[in-house]
Amino acid sequence: MFAFSGRKPYKDLEASDIVSATVHLAPPDKTIQVTEIKELVAYLNEVVIYNEDNSYTEYDGQAVMFTLAMADGSQEEITAYNPFVVINGTGYKTKYGPCEKLNNYANKLLDKVK
């Protein structure tokens, strides 16, 4: 029997790796500038992904997409869509708790700008 453990794709991410970040929430179709990069990184550090799974397209619910402009000039798109995380267009099953925290964080940011 094999035990499948997840991996943390952003466990080594640091705030200094990110130049700027936004989050788009759908619904309500709003984009917000993330000002507390360290707080965002703390949530991303905890995200756990498992096997690749693109069946997220069959789910309904709120998606929160973080777009990170990286210090090396690249861009990362991370969508929290529990029970999935979509990283640069590839869906993965995810650990529920950390993904839910990321979603809640995005909604707190939305509440602050309302």
VMD Tcl script that builds the backbone (N, CA, C; Angstrom):
set m [mol new atoms 342]
animate dup $m
set s [atomselect $m all]
$s set {name element resname resid chain x y z} {
  {N N MET 1 A 0.835 -1.187 0.000}
  {CA C MET 1 A 0.000 0.000 0.000}
  {C C MET 1 A 0.879 1.249 0.000}
  {N N PHE 2 A 0.476 2.211 -0.813}
  {CA C PHE 2 A 1.232 3.448 -0.909}
  {C C PHE 2 A 0.514 4.547 -0.151}
  {N N ALA 3 A 1.269 5.358 0.530}
  {CA C ALA 3 A 0.703 6.530 1.197}
  {C C ALA 3 A 1.026 7.735 0.333}
  {N N PHE 4 A 0.006 8.423 -0.105}
  {CA C PHE 4 A 0.224 9.605 -0.926}
  {C C PHE 4 A 0.203 10.833 -0.036}
  {N N SER 5 A 1.328 11.469 0.055}
  {CA C SER 5 A 1.367 12.695 0.844}
  {C C SER 5 A 1.408 13.869 -0.119}
  {N N GLY 6 A 0.909 14.960 0.344}
  {CA C GLY 6 A 0.884 16.150 -0.489}
  {C C GLY 6 A 2.222 16.845 -0.493}
  {N N ARG 7 A 2.282 17.876 -1.308}
  {CA C ARG 7 A 3.481 18.695 -1.304}
  {C C ARG 7 A 3.064 20.154 -1.221}
  {N N LYS 8 A 3.970 20.962 -0.712}
  {CA C LYS 8 A 3.719 22.384 -0.543}
  {C C LYS 8 A 4.527 23.140 -1.604}
  {N N PRO 9 A 3.861 23.531 -2.696}
  {CA C PRO 9 A 4.597 24.165 -3.784}
  {C C PRO 9 A 5.161 25.545 -3.429}
  {N N TYR 10 A 4.627 26.165 -2.397}
  {CA C TYR 10 A 5.090 27.511 -2.026}
  {C C TYR 10 A 5.730 27.555 -0.642}
  {N N LYS 11 A 6.195 26.394 -0.153}
  {CA C LYS 11 A 6.739 26.345 1.203}
  {C C LYS 11 A 7.977 27.224 1.368}
  {N N ASP 12 A 8.726 27.450 0.293}
  {CA C ASP 12 A 9.942 28.265 0.377}
  {C C ASP 12 A 9.746 29.698 -0.121}
  {N N LEU 13 A 8.521 30.058 -0.458}
  {CA C LEU 13 A 8.228 31.403 -0.944}
  {C C LEU 13 A 8.426 32.417 0.176}
  {N N GLU 14 A 9.044 33.532 -0.161}
  {CA C GLU 14 A 9.243 34.608 0.806}
  {C C GLU 14 A 8.654 35.888 0.241}
  {N N ALA 15 A 8.298 36.802 1.130}
  {CA C ALA 15 A 7.698 38.070 0.703}
  {C C ALA 15 A 8.617 38.816 -0.270}
  {N N SER 16 A 9.914 38.706 -0.074}
  {CA C SER 16 A 10.865 39.410 -0.949}
  {C C SER 16 A 10.871 38.853 -2.376}
  {N N ASP 17 A 10.263 37.664 -2.581}
  {CA C ASP 17 A 10.173 37.074 -3.917}
  {C C ASP 17 A 9.065 37.721 -4.755}
  {N N ILE 18 A 8.195 38.497 -4.096}
  {CA C ILE 18 A 7.027 39.057 -4.761}
  {C C ILE 18 A 7.145 40.575 -4.821}
  {N N VAL 19 A 6.987 41.131 -6.024}
  {CA C VAL 19 A 7.031 42.575 -6.218}
  {C C VAL 19 A 5.660 43.177 -5.918}
  {N N SER 20 A 4.600 42.540 -6.430}
  {CA C SER 20 A 3.241 43.001 -6.170}
  {C C SER 20 A 2.283 41.831 -6.336}
  {N N ALA 21 A 1.080 42.007 -5.792}
  {CA C ALA 21 A 0.079 40.942 -5.863}
  {C C ALA 21 A -1.315 41.564 -5.910}
  {N N THR 22 A -2.190 40.905 -6.669}
  {CA C THR 22 A -3.607 41.256 -6.674}
  {C C THR 22 A -4.401 39.981 -6.444}
  {N N VAL 23 A -5.660 40.156 -6.059}
  {CA C VAL 23 A -6.564 39.019 -5.945}
  {C C VAL 23 A -7.864 39.406 -6.637}
  {N N HIS 24 A -8.359 38.476 -7.449}
  {CA C HIS 24 A -9.634 38.656 -8.144}
  {C C HIS 24 A -10.619 37.652 -7.564}
  {N N LEU 25 A -11.754 38.153 -7.090}
  {CA C LEU 25 A -12.780 37.295 -6.508}
  {C C LEU 25 A -13.954 37.210 -7.471}
  {N N ALA 26 A -14.377 35.974 -7.760}
  {CA C ALA 26 A -15.509 35.767 -8.665}
  {C C ALA 26 A -16.406 34.663 -8.123}
  {N N PRO 27 A -17.661 34.934 -7.773}
  {CA C PRO 27 A -18.208 36.276 -7.655}
  {C C PRO 27 A -17.573 37.020 -6.476}
  {N N PRO 28 A -17.626 38.303 -6.440}
  {CA C PRO 28 A -18.427 39.313 -7.121}
  {C C PRO 28 A -17.731 40.000 -8.291}
  {N N ASP 29 A -16.705 39.416 -8.871}
  {CA C ASP 29 A -15.984 40.010 -9.995}
  {C C ASP 29 A -15.294 41.314 -9.591}
  {N N LYS 30 A -14.488 41.226 -8.538}
  {CA C LYS 30 A -13.735 42.376 -8.028}
  {C C LYS 30 A -12.257 42.005 -7.938}
  {N N THR 31 A -11.398 42.967 -8.258}
  {CA C THR 31 A -9.958 42.783 -8.124}
  {C C THR 31 A -9.439 43.769 -7.082}
  {N N ILE 32 A -8.589 43.279 -6.204}
  {CA C ILE 32 A -8.066 44.067 -5.091}
  {C C ILE 32 A -6.547 43.946 -5.075}
  {N N GLN 33 A -5.879 45.063 -4.814}
  {CA C GLN 33 A -4.433 45.054 -4.623}
  {C C GLN 33 A -4.126 44.484 -3.246}
  {N N VAL 34 A -3.201 43.546 -3.174}
  {CA C VAL 34 A -2.771 42.982 -1.888}
  {C C VAL 34 A -1.630 43.850 -1.371}
  {N N THR 35 A -1.821 44.432 -0.189}
  {CA C THR 35 A -0.786 45.305 0.365}
  {C C THR 35 A 0.073 44.590 1.401}
  {N N GLU 36 A -0.486 43.580 2.052}
  {CA C GLU 36 A 0.262 42.834 3.075}
  {C C GLU 36 A 0.816 41.546 2.459}
  {N N ILE 37 A 1.902 41.678 1.729}
  {CA C ILE 37 A 2.492 40.534 1.023}
  {C C ILE 37 A 2.918 39.442 2.007}
  {N N LYS 38 A 3.464 39.837 3.166}
  {CA C LYS 38 A 3.902 38.841 4.151}
  {C C LYS 38 A 2.743 37.969 4.610}
  {N N GLU 39 A 1.581 38.575 4.810}
  {CA C GLU 39 A 0.407 37.815 5.240}
  {C C GLU 39 A -0.016 36.826 4.153}
  {N N LEU 40 A -0.043 37.282 2.902}
  {CA C LEU 40 A -0.380 36.402 1.789}
  {C C LEU 40 A 0.600 35.240 1.707}
  {N N VAL 41 A 1.880 35.523 1.818}
  {CA C VAL 41 A 2.914 34.482 1.741}
  {C C VAL 41 A 2.717 33.446 2.846}
  {N N ALA 42 A 2.333 33.882 4.033}
  {CA C ALA 42 A 2.103 32.938 5.139}
  {C C ALA 42 A 1.008 31.939 4.770}
  {N N TYR 43 A -0.049 32.409 4.117}
  {CA C TYR 43 A -1.116 31.500 3.677}
  {C C TYR 43 A -0.640 30.587 2.545}
  {N N LEU 44 A 0.095 31.147 1.594}
  {CA C LEU 44 A 0.585 30.337 0.470}
  {C C LEU 44 A 1.571 29.272 0.927}
  {N N ASN 45 A 2.371 29.584 1.936}
  {CA C ASN 45 A 3.339 28.613 2.464}
  {C C ASN 45 A 2.662 27.345 2.949}
  {N N GLU 46 A 1.410 27.437 3.379}
  {CA C GLU 46 A 0.690 26.304 3.955}
  {C C GLU 46 A -0.119 25.492 2.945}
  {N N VAL 47 A -0.262 25.997 1.718}
  {CA C VAL 47 A -1.064 25.292 0.712}
  {C C VAL 47 A -0.432 23.935 0.398}
  {N N VAL 48 A -1.259 22.889 0.421}
  {CA C VAL 48 A -0.817 21.525 0.132}
  {C C VAL 48 A -1.575 21.036 -1.100}
  {N N ILE 49 A -0.827 20.550 -2.085}
  {CA C ILE 49 A -1.472 19.979 -3.269}
  {C C ILE 49 A -1.181 18.485 -3.354}
  {N N TYR 50 A -2.123 17.796 -3.989}
  {CA C TYR 50 A -1.987 16.361 -4.206}
  {C C TYR 50 A -1.914 16.109 -5.700}
  {N N ASN 51 A -2.646 15.142 -6.186}
  {CA C ASN 51 A -2.572 14.787 -7.593}
  {C C ASN 51 A -3.198 15.861 -8.481}
  {N N GLU 52 A -2.677 15.926 -9.706}
  {CA C GLU 52 A -3.232 16.837 -10.700}
  {C C GLU 52 A -4.672 16.415 -10.988}
  {N N ASP 53 A -5.571 17.391 -11.044}
  {CA C ASP 53 A -6.992 17.093 -11.227}
  {C C ASP 53 A -7.672 18.330 -11.794}
  {N N ASN 54 A -8.055 18.266 -13.057}
  {CA C ASN 54 A -8.687 19.414 -13.697}
  {C C ASN 54 A -10.206 19.346 -13.667}
  {N N SER 55 A -10.770 18.501 -12.804}
  {CA C SER 55 A -12.226 18.423 -12.713}
  {C C SER 55 A -12.819 19.624 -11.976}
  {N N TYR 56 A -11.962 20.557 -11.533}
  {CA C TYR 56 A -12.471 21.770 -10.881}
  {C C TYR 56 A -13.427 22.533 -11.795}
  {N N THR 57 A -13.322 22.320 -13.090}
  {CA C THR 57 A -14.196 23.015 -14.045}
  {C C THR 57 A -15.651 22.580 -13.887}
  {N N GLU 58 A -15.885 21.468 -13.197}
  {CA C GLU 58 A -17.240 20.947 -13.001}
  {C C GLU 58 A -17.878 21.457 -11.713}
  {N N TYR 59 A -17.161 22.257 -10.948}
  {CA C TYR 59 A -17.641 22.744 -9.657}
  {C C TYR 59 A -18.180 24.165 -9.782}
  {N N ASP 60 A -19.101 24.496 -8.897}
  {CA C ASP 60 A -19.604 25.856 -8.775}
  {C C ASP 60 A -19.143 26.402 -7.441}
  {N N GLY 61 A -18.973 27.698 -7.385}
  {CA C GLY 61 A -18.572 28.331 -6.134}
  {C C GLY 61 A -17.700 29.528 -6.423}
  {N N GLN 62 A -17.187 30.113 -5.369}
  {CA C GLN 62 A -16.340 31.276 -5.526}
  {C C GLN 62 A -14.902 30.855 -5.799}
  {N N ALA 63 A -14.307 31.516 -6.768}
  {CA C ALA 63 A -12.887 31.329 -7.043}
  {C C ALA 63 A -12.162 32.612 -6.664}
  {N N VAL 64 A -11.025 32.473 -6.025}
  {CA C VAL 64 A -10.186 33.632 -5.739}
  {C C VAL 64 A -8.837 33.403 -6.426}
  {N N MET 65 A -8.507 34.317 -7.353}
  {CA C MET 65 A -7.278 34.165 -8.125}
  {C C MET 65 A -6.263 35.228 -7.711}
  {N N PHE 66 A -5.157 34.745 -7.186}
  {CA C PHE 66 A -4.053 35.621 -6.826}
  {C C PHE 66 A -3.093 35.689 -8.001}
  {N N THR 67 A -2.736 36.888 -8.397}
  {CA C THR 67 A -1.743 37.090 -9.447}
  {C C THR 67 A -0.537 37.749 -8.784}
  {N N LEU 68 A 0.586 37.054 -8.846}
  {CA C LEU 68 A 1.810 37.526 -8.205}
  {C C LEU 68 A 2.811 37.955 -9.262}
  {N N ALA 69 A 3.295 39.182 -9.169}
  {CA C ALA 69 A 4.409 39.638 -10.003}
  {C C ALA 69 A 5.669 39.338 -9.199}
  {N N MET 70 A 6.485 38.450 -9.744}
  {CA C MET 70 A 7.647 37.964 -9.010}
  {C C MET 70 A 8.880 38.832 -9.269}
  {N N ALA 71 A 9.787 38.831 -8.311}
  {CA C ALA 71 A 11.010 39.625 -8.405}
  {C C ALA 71 A 11.875 39.216 -9.593}
  {N N ASP 72 A 11.766 37.968 -10.036}
  {CA C ASP 72 A 12.567 37.503 -11.170}
  {C C ASP 72 A 11.923 37.839 -12.518}
  {N N GLY 73 A 10.799 38.577 -12.496}
  {CA C GLY 73 A 10.143 38.990 -13.730}
  {C C GLY 73 A 9.023 38.062 -14.173}
  {N N SER 74 A 8.879 36.912 -13.532}
  {CA C SER 74 A 7.819 35.973 -13.906}
  {C C SER 74 A 6.515 36.346 -13.211}
  {N N GLN 75 A 5.465 35.633 -13.559}
  {CA C GLN 75 A 4.164 35.844 -12.940}
  {C C GLN 75 A 3.589 34.496 -12.530}
  {N N GLU 76 A 2.965 34.454 -11.367}
  {CA C GLU 76 A 2.304 33.252 -10.867}
  {C C GLU 76 A 0.817 33.544 -10.740}
  {N N GLU 77 A -0.012 32.615 -11.186}
  {CA C GLU 77 A -1.451 32.722 -10.970}
  {C C GLU 77 A -1.888 31.536 -10.135}
  {N N ILE 78 A -2.440 31.829 -8.973}
  {CA C ILE 78 A -2.851 30.798 -8.026}
  {C C ILE 78 A -4.323 31.021 -7.704}
  {N N THR 79 A -5.153 30.047 -8.059}
  {CA C THR 79 A -6.577 30.164 -7.805}
  {C C THR 79 A -6.978 29.172 -6.726}
  {N N ALA 80 A -7.559 29.699 -5.654}
  {CA C ALA 80 A -8.108 28.862 -4.589}
  {C C ALA 80 A -9.570 28.610 -4.929}
  {N N TYR 81 A -9.895 27.341 -5.117}
  {CA C TYR 81 A -11.237 26.942 -5.534}
  {C C TYR 81 A -11.509 25.605 -4.872}
  {N N ASN 82 A -11.666 25.654 -3.539}
  {CA C ASN 82 A -11.756 24.445 -2.717}
  {C C ASN 82 A -12.758 23.438 -3.269}
  {N N PRO 83 A -12.394 22.175 -3.401}
  {CA C PRO 83 A -11.204 21.479 -2.894}
  {C C PRO 83 A -10.049 21.421 -3.900}
  {N N PHE 84 A -9.884 22.490 -4.677}
  {CA C PHE 84 A -8.817 22.549 -5.676}
  {C C PHE 84 A -8.002 23.821 -5.519}
  {N N VAL 85 A -6.760 23.735 -5.994}
  {CA C VAL 85 A -5.926 24.905 -6.217}
  {C C VAL 85 A -5.470 24.790 -7.659}
  {N N VAL 86 A -5.576 25.898 -8.380}
  {CA C VAL 86 A -5.141 25.931 -9.775}
  {C C VAL 86 A -3.899 26.809 -9.824}
  {N N ILE 87 A -2.791 26.222 -10.259}
  {CA C ILE 87 A -1.520 26.934 -10.317}
  {C C ILE 87 A -1.121 27.064 -11.780}
  {N N ASN 88 A -1.105 28.313 -12.254}
  {CA C ASN 88 A -0.734 28.606 -13.645}
  {C C ASN 88 A -1.490 27.713 -14.631}
  {N N GLY 89 A -2.789 27.554 -14.377}
  {CA C GLY 89 A -3.652 26.824 -15.301}
  {C C GLY 89 A -3.778 25.332 -15.068}
  {N N THR 90 A -3.020 24.776 -14.130}
  {CA C THR 90 A -3.101 23.347 -13.840}
  {C C THR 90 A -3.784 23.143 -12.496}
  {N N GLY 91 A -4.852 22.337 -12.491}
  {CA C GLY 91 A -5.608 22.091 -11.268}
  {C C GLY 91 A -5.032 20.945 -10.466}
  {N N TYR 92 A -5.124 21.072 -9.148}
  {CA C TYR 92 A -4.681 20.032 -8.217}
  {C C TYR 92 A -5.714 19.894 -7.110}
  {N N LYS 93 A -5.931 18.670 -6.659}
  {CA C LYS 93 A -6.677 18.492 -5.416}
  {C C LYS 93 A -5.834 19.126 -4.327}
  {N N THR 94 A -6.493 19.680 -3.327}
  {CA C THR 94 A -5.755 20.376 -2.284}
  {C C THR 94 A -6.256 19.980 -0.905}
  {N N LYS 95 A -5.445 20.233 0.089}
  {CA C LYS 95 A -5.857 20.042 1.474}
  {C C LYS 95 A -6.859 21.149 1.806}
  {N N TYR 96 A -7.983 20.771 2.370}
  {CA C TYR 96 A -9.101 21.695 2.551}
  {C C TYR 96 A -8.747 22.920 3.409}
  {N N GLY 97 A -8.188 22.697 4.575}
  {CA C GLY 97 A -7.957 23.775 5.542}
  {C C GLY 97 A -7.141 24.944 5.015}
  {N N PRO 98 A -5.926 24.712 4.507}
  {CA C PRO 98 A -5.120 25.822 4.011}
  {C C PRO 98 A -5.773 26.556 2.824}
  {N N CYS 99 A -6.454 25.832 1.981}
  {CA C CYS 99 A -7.122 26.460 0.842}
  {C C CYS 99 A -8.275 27.332 1.331}
  {N N GLU 100 A -9.001 26.847 2.314}
  {CA C GLU 100 A -10.110 27.623 2.880}
  {C C GLU 100 A -9.597 28.894 3.546}
  {N N LYS 101 A -8.451 28.819 4.198}
  {CA C LYS 101 A -7.849 30.008 4.822}
  {C C LYS 101 A -7.473 31.038 3.760}
  {N N LEU 102 A -6.950 30.575 2.640}
  {CA C LEU 102 A -6.591 31.473 1.545}
  {C C LEU 102 A -7.839 32.158 0.988}
  {N N ASN 103 A -8.918 31.393 0.844}
  {CA C ASN 103 A -10.178 31.940 0.368}
  {C C ASN 103 A -10.734 32.962 1.373}
  {N N ASN 104 A -10.707 32.623 2.649}
  {CA C ASN 104 A -11.191 33.542 3.687}
  {C C ASN 104 A -10.375 34.827 3.718}
  {N N TYR 105 A -9.066 34.704 3.534}
  {CA C TYR 105 A -8.184 35.867 3.503}
  {C C TYR 105 A -8.605 36.808 2.365}
  {N N ALA 106 A -8.855 36.261 1.191}
  {CA C ALA 106 A -9.277 37.081 0.051}
  {C C ALA 106 A -10.599 37.788 0.349}
  {N N ASN 107 A -11.520 37.097 0.984}
  {CA C ASN 107 A -12.805 37.704 1.315}
  {C C ASN 107 A -12.680 38.780 2.387}
  {N N LYS 108 A -11.725 38.635 3.305}
  {CA C LYS 108 A -11.464 39.691 4.294}
  {C C LYS 108 A -10.953 40.935 3.587}
  {N N LEU 109 A -10.082 40.757 2.589}
  {CA C LEU 109 A -9.585 41.900 1.821}
  {C C LEU 109 A -10.745 42.600 1.112}
  {N N LEU 110 A -11.662 41.808 0.567}
  {CA C LEU 110 A -12.829 42.370 -0.112}
  {C C LEU 110 A -13.671 43.180 0.877}
  {N N ASP 111 A -13.876 42.637 2.072}
  {CA C ASP 111 A -14.671 43.335 3.081}
  {C C ASP 111 A -14.059 44.687 3.457}
  {N N LYS 112 A -12.722 44.772 3.436}
  {CA C LYS 112 A -12.043 46.012 3.798}
  {C C LYS 112 A -12.262 47.120 2.775}
  {N N VAL 113 A -12.474 46.752 1.510}
  {CA C VAL 113 A -12.624 47.777 0.461}
  {C C VAL 113 A -14.084 48.101 0.151}
  {N N LYS 114 A -15.009 47.393 0.764}
  {CA C LYS 114 A -16.436 47.654 0.506}
  {C C LYS 114 A -16.856 48.977 1.097}
}
mol reanalyze $m
mol bondsrecalc $m
mol representation Tube
mol addrep $m
